[in-house]
């Protein structure tokens, strides 16, 4: 595409005695005049129109880019305080699981029960992902979604019926107390960011 300077140079120099313009300005034969009328003149008119449209389009493009940039900035606007709050939450998960789960993984019993082994493996993986969350607090938000969802399901589907039936034993009571710590998660998660990136943002292509 022609730059503005290039277009201005072409238009501004149309009266120079260069070979391009001499065919139209030389008072020669009628064939030269016809060539100017049907070839050179339309070409000059096209260049003039192109230059005018190009100059007029630039402010619109700039305004559109500015609006898009402002919208993206608004979508990505998470305060520094919230980022450090997220990092503290990830660190709490890492430290808590390091003292409760990882000793069992590193020094396992002679024989795991099925669901106890599954649970320890799952929570061990969660602690590793939470460790990444300290560096990438927004990228690793699904870890906090997982923590909030599974704790809520366990409290509603398991702990609440046991508590209602007065059948809470020591193990279930301890697990319920640990899950209740997840009450902080709804206050830590930046829901405006979640809405912008997980609800409003267009999903990945299917093919």
C-alpha distance (Angstrom), angle and dihedral (degrees) to the residues before:
residue distance angle dihedral
X1 . . .
X2 3.81 . .
X3 3.79 117.7 .
X4 3.82 121.0 -130.7
X5 3.81 91.6 -107.1
X6 3.80 91.4 50.3
X7 3.80 92.4 48.9
X8 3.82 91.3 47.1
X9 3.78 90.6 49.6
X10 3.80 91.6 52.2
X11 3.80 93.6 47.2
X12 3.80 95.8 40.6
X13 3.78 94.1 50.9
X14 3.78 97.9 47.9
X15 3.83 91.0 112.6
X16 3.82 94.0 54.1
X17 3.77 118.2 113.3
X18 3.78 92.6 -114.2
X19 3.82 120.8 138.6
X20 3.84 90.4 -105.6
X21 3.77 95.3 58.2
X22 3.87 99.3 29.5
X23 3.79 90.3 75.2
X24 3.79 88.8 63.1
X25 3.80 101.9 36.7
X26 3.77 101.0 40.9
X27 3.80 110.5 102.1
X28 3.74 94.3 -133.0
X29 3.76 135.9 123.3
X30 3.81 124.8 -19.8
X31 3.81 87.3 -106.6
X32 3.80 89.4 64.4
X33 3.78 91.3 50.1
X34 3.82 90.0 49.5
X35 3.80 90.7 49.6
X36 3.78 89.2 52.9
X37 3.79 92.4 48.9
X38 3.82 98.0 47.3
X39 3.84 103.3 29.7
X40 3.79 115.4 19.6
X41 3.80 99.7 36.4
X42 3.85 95.7 52.1
X43 3.81 89.0 46.4
X44 3.81 91.0 53.2
X45 3.81 90.8 47.4
X46 3.83 90.6 51.4
X47 3.82 92.3 50.0
X48 3.81 90.9 48.7
X49 3.83 91.7 49.7
X50 3.82 91.8 46.6
X51 3.81 91.4 51.1
X52 3.81 92.0 49.1
X53 3.81 94.5 47.8
X54 3.79 92.2 45.3
X55 3.80 93.3 52.0
X56 3.81 92.1 46.2
X57 3.82 93.5 48.6
X58 3.80 95.7 54.2
X59 3.82 97.3 74.6
X60 3.82 90.6 48.3
X61 3.79 92.6 51.2
X62 3.79 91.0 46.5
X63 3.80 91.9 49.7
X64 3.81 91.5 48.2
X65 3.82 92.0 50.1
X66 3.79 90.2 47.6
X67 3.83 91.1 51.5
X68 3.82 91.5 48.4
X69 3.80 92.0 48.0
X70 3.80 91.0 49.4
X71 3.82 91.0 49.6
X72 3.82 92.6 49.1
X73 3.81 90.5 47.7
X74 3.79 89.8 52.6
X75 3.81 91.4 49.9
X76 3.82 92.3 49.6
X77 3.80 95.0 43.4
X78 3.82 106.7 125.2
X79 3.79 117.2 152.9
X80 3.79 122.0 -118.7
X81 3.80 89.1 -121.3
X82 3.82 90.4 56.9
X83 3.81 91.0 48.9
X84 3.81 91.3 53.9
X85 3.80 89.9 45.5
X86 3.80 88.6 54.8
X87 3.80 90.9 48.1
X88 3.80 90.4 51.3
X89 3.80 89.8 52.0
X90 3.81 92.3 50.9
X91 3.80 89.4 48.0
X92 3.81 90.6 51.1
X93 3.82 89.8 53.5
X94 3.81 92.2 47.9
X95 3.80 94.6 48.4
X96 3.79 94.2 43.2
X97 3.80 94.1 51.0
X98 3.81 91.6 41.7
X99 3.81 90.0 62.9
X100 3.81 98.9 37.9
X101 3.81 108.3 31.0
X102 3.79 109.8 22.4
X103 3.85 95.3 59.5
X104 3.82 87.3 58.8
X105 3.82 91.3 47.7
X106 3.81 94.5 47.4
X107 3.81 93.8 41.6
X108 3.80 103.8 28.6
X109 3.79 123.6 -175.6
X110 3.77 118.6 -104.1
X111 3.78 90.0 -99.6
X112 3.82 128.6 19.6
X113 3.76 120.9 -145.4
X114 3.79 109.1 -127.4
X115 3.80 102.0 -109.2
X116 3.79 94.8 33.1
X117 3.80 89.5 58.0
X118 3.79 91.7 45.7
X119 3.80 91.7 49.1
X120 3.80 94.4 49.0
X121 3.81 91.8 48.1
X122 3.81 91.4 48.9
X123 3.78 94.2 48.7
X124 3.81 91.1 44.8
X125 3.80 89.5 56.4
X126 3.81 89.4 47.2
X127 3.82 90.7 55.5
X128 3.82 91.2 52.4
X129 3.82 91.5 51.1
X130 3.82 90.4 46.0
X131 3.80 88.0 54.9
X132 3.81 87.8 59.9
X133 3.78 88.0 48.8
X134 3.80 90.5 66.1
X135 3.80 88.4 66.5
X136 3.82 97.8 32.1
X137 3.82 105.0 31.3
X138 3.81 96.2 166.3
X139 3.79 98.0 39.3
X140 3.81 91.4 52.4
X141 3.81 95.9 48.6
X142 3.85 91.0 117.7
X143 3.82 86.6 71.3
X144 3.79 88.8 62.9
X145 3.82 90.2 44.8
X146 3.80 88.5 54.9
X147 3.81 92.6 48.2
X148 3.79 92.5 49.1
X149 3.81 94.8 46.1
X150 3.79 100.4 46.0
X151 3.80 93.2 44.3
X152 3.80 90.9 49.9
X153 3.81 92.1 48.6
X154 3.81 92.6 49.6
X155 3.80 93.8 47.4
X156 3.81 93.1 48.6
X157 3.81 100.7 37.3
X158 3.82 100.8 34.4
X159 3.79 114.4 15.0
X160 3.81 98.5 41.0
X161 3.85 96.1 53.8
X162 3.82 90.6 45.9
X163 3.79 91.6 48.8
X164 3.82 91.6 46.9
X165 3.81 90.4 51.5
X166 3.84 92.0 45.4
X167 3.79 90.2 -120.8
X168 3.82 100.7 122.9
X169 3.78 109.7 137.1
X170 3.81 125.7 -166.3
X171 3.81 95.7 -91.9
X172 3.80 94.8 49.2
X173 3.81 91.0 44.8
X174 3.81 91.1 53.3
X175 3.81 91.4 47.9
X176 3.81 90.6 48.7
X177 3.79 90.9 52.4
X178 3.81 90.9 50.8
X179 3.80 91.9 48.2
X180 3.80 91.7 49.4
X181 3.80 87.5 64.3
X182 3.79 84.9 72.3
X183 3.81 87.5 74.9
X184 3.82 87.0 91.5
X185 3.81 93.3 61.7
X186 3.83 98.1 79.5
X187 3.80 88.5 55.1
X188 3.80 94.3 47.5
X189 3.82 100.8 46.1
X190 3.85 112.5 89.1
X191 3.80 97.8 -127.8
X192 3.81 95.0 -174.6
X193 3.81 88.4 58.8
X194 3.81 90.3 45.9
X195 3.82 90.8 51.1
X196 3.81 92.4 49.0
X197 3.83 97.0 45.8
X198 3.81 104.9 29.8
X199 3.82 102.3 32.8
X200 3.81 111.2 23.0
X201 3.79 99.5 30.8
X202 3.78 115.7 93.1
X203 3.81 113.2 -104.6
X204 3.79 126.7 -120.4
X205 3.79 117.9 -81.0
X206 3.79 118.8 -90.8
X207 3.80 96.1 -144.4
